[in-house]
Amino acid sequence: MDEIFGMASHMSTGAAYSREREFEIEQSSVAGINHVRRGFYWPKIEPSNDGWSFEGYDVMVGLLRDAGLRSCAMLTRATSWAAPGG
């Protein structure tokens, strides 16, 4: 069980420092959590066709990795240029 204990999160995916995100990561580690599931929003990752931006997600995944937590990314929400109307 220790190897698969995880949680769903809505922590910040911004590139800037976030005290709340730092607190969540710290407390997750203390609680013995080792997997964090987070939605990765397609419109934020690819706002225009073939225009990519992973900046904030790279920061979040790096912080999780540095804390010994594994991330489980769920690509979610349609982007308007690919699916008008959602």
C-alpha positions in Angstrom: 0.0 0.0 0.0 2.9 2.4 0.8 3.9 2.4 -2.9 0.5 3.5 -4.3 -0.8 6.0 -1.8 -1.8 9.1 -3.7 -4.2 12.0 -3.9 -5.9 14.2 -6.5 -4.7 17.8 -6.3 -5.5 21.2 -7.6 -2.2 22.8 -6.6 -0.9 25.8 -8.5 0.6 25.2 -11.9 2.0 28.7 -12.1 5.7 29.3 -12.7 6.0 31.7 -9.7 6.6 30.7 -6.2 3.5 29.6 -4.3 3.5 29.2 -0.5 0.3 27.2 -0.7 1.8 24.8 -3.3 4.9 24.4 -1.1 2.8 23.7 1.9 0.7 21.1 0.0 3.8 19.3 -1.2 5.4 19.3 2.3 2.3 18.0 4.0 1.8 15.4 1.3 5.2 14.0 2.0 4.6 14.0 5.7 1.4 12.1 5.2 3.2 9.4 3.2 1.6 10.3 -0.1 3.8 9.3 -3.1 1.6 10.0 -6.1 -0.2 13.2 -7.0 -2.8 13.3 -9.8 -3.3 16.7 -11.4 -5.3 17.9 -14.4 -3.1 19.3 -17.2 -5.3 21.8 -19.1 -4.8 21.5 -22.8 -5.8 25.2 -23.4 -3.0 26.3 -21.1 -0.4 23.9 -22.6 -1.2 24.5 -26.3 -3.1 27.8 -26.5 -2.6 28.0 -30.3 -2.1 25.2 -32.8 1.5 24.0 -32.3 2.2 26.8 -29.8 3.3 25.0 -26.7 3.9 26.2 -23.1 4.8 23.9 -20.2 6.4 26.6 -18.1 4.2 26.3 -15.0 3.7 22.6 -15.3 7.4 22.0 -15.5 7.8 23.9 -12.3 5.1 21.9 -10.5 6.4 18.5 -11.7 9.9 19.5 -10.8 8.9 20.5 -7.2 7.0 17.2 -6.9 9.9 15.2 -8.1 12.3 17.0 -5.8 10.0 16.1 -2.9 10.0 12.4 -3.9 6.5 12.5 -5.2 5.4 11.1 -8.6 3.0 13.0 -10.8 0.1 11.6 -12.7 -0.9 14.0 -15.5 -4.4 13.9 -16.8 -4.8 15.9 -20.1 -8.2 17.6 -19.8 -10.4 20.3 -21.3 -10.5 21.0 -25.0 -8.8 24.0 -26.5 -11.0 26.3 -28.6 -8.8 26.2 -31.7 -9.1 22.4 -31.9 -12.7 22.0 -30.7 -14.8 25.1 -31.1 -17.5 25.1 -28.4 -15.6 22.7 -26.2 
